[in-house]
Amino acid sequence: MNPALAFIYVAVAMMAVVLLVLSVALWRGSQQGARLAAHQADAVNDPAKANAAVYRDQLAELDREYVMGNLNYEELKAARDELSQRLLADVGIQTVTETAALQPSVVSAAVVWRKPWLSIAALVFVVPVSSLLMYSVLGEPVALDPMALKQGVDSSAEVTPEKLTEMATALTRRLQDEPNSMEGWVMLGRVQRARGHFEESAEALGKALALSRDDNLSIERAEVLAQQNGGSFAGEPWAIIQRVLTADPHHLNALFLAGSASYAEMNFRSALRFWERAREVVPADSPDAPELDRAIGEAREKMGLPAIPPRAAAATTDLQASKAALAATSISGRVTLVKELKGLVAPTDTVFVYATPVTGSRMPVAIVRTTADKLPLDFVLDDTTAMNPSVKLSSMDEVTVRVRISKSGQAVAQAGDLGVSLSPVKPGSKGLNLMVRDTLQATP
């Protein structure tokens, strides 16, 4: 459940309980007040009953003195007889009879009770309304609606620097109480980025990634780090991009940013390579297609190459055919780790998934590299993951598919690495199930 909705539900429930308690108290107090008023009216209108009430109090006092030992039985009996005689003289036989029974009399006068509907209705209306008004003045209503915050950040035409500052303050307050809210950290990172506070933005996005790994969010953080470095992608931003592309060579956001980073570094050949890889998977009718084509055209112009032809139905058909041919020569499946070995693997351990020729060279013809926290991993090996463009997976009849989990992260296998292999496997195979259950000794 959304934390904001949970807060509202709990607040409404607590308010309902308070109103119920106060309403019951008003109701019972009104009843008791009506009875007391009736007793007082009886005392004014009927002096005999008032005198009888006085004598009953005196009799009760005599009983208390007897229980406490201040009077013996004979003294109690004499005092009660004396009171009875005085009561007989004051109020008559009927009241004496009631007094001798030593039971509290029941007032027979009609109880005039006016039900407190007006007070209860006013209470039910005033408490919620005053609470809402107080929160609107002293609280942060915008912090209860993350979607409104998001819309506010995205709608730059309506957001002023003052509003962005208010949003950042509200989110910071909220995250002090909810430090495990990934959505809150992401929102704070984007607000701080919109304010131009790139260091705070990168820190907030880093806290969000610590709660839940997301490659798109990692790419967003790489952009922020580059902005913090004055537009330079050197260092951590490039490392993030390469890590994402190693795990998923077709990750569009990573390909877009890799091309932009290369172009900013005047490496037009590299920029063209990344953008052309992105163009292979971006549909012709995608909103990103025109901008991507423009970027590719600029890179080709910088390199002195002819402009690319416009996208057309024939080009789309060729692209689909190319993708189908690539899929026909790819190998896909899932890598899992047996429960018994999970304690031996750290989240940062490196996972290699690669294909080698069945005989001859042990150099991988396709490889994917990631970390153990991504397990179980759905992988795809194809020509785009080739290590050597001259030796591709599609040129092989059969290969051996290997998985290796390495603590050192080195390309050369080490004793104690975990792994599994499957051979022979034909290109085009899908749905392989590679379960790591053994320790490797000297397997490359």
Secondary structure, DSSP 8 states (H G I E B T S, - for coil): --HHHHHHHHHHHHHHHHHHHHHHHHHHHHHHHHHHHHHHHHHHH-HHHHHHHHHHHHHHHHHHHHHHTSS-HHHHHHHHHHHHHHHHHHH-HHHHHHHHTTS-----S-------HHHHHHHHHHHHHHHHHHHHHHS-GGGG-HHHHHHHHH-TTT--HHHHHHHHHHHHHHHHH-TT-HHHHHHHHHHHHHHT-HHHHHHHHHHHHHHS--HHHHHHHHHHHHHHTTT--TTHHHHHHHHHHHH-TT-HHHHHHHHHHHHHTT-HHHHHHHHHHHHHHS-TTSTHHHHHHHHHHHHHHHTT--------HHHHHHHHHHHHHHHHT-EEEEEEE-GGGGGG--TT-EEEEEEEESSS----SEEEEEEGGG-SEEEEESGGG-SBTTB-GGG-S-EEEEEEEESS--SS--TT-EEEEEEEE-TT---EEEEE-EE-SS--
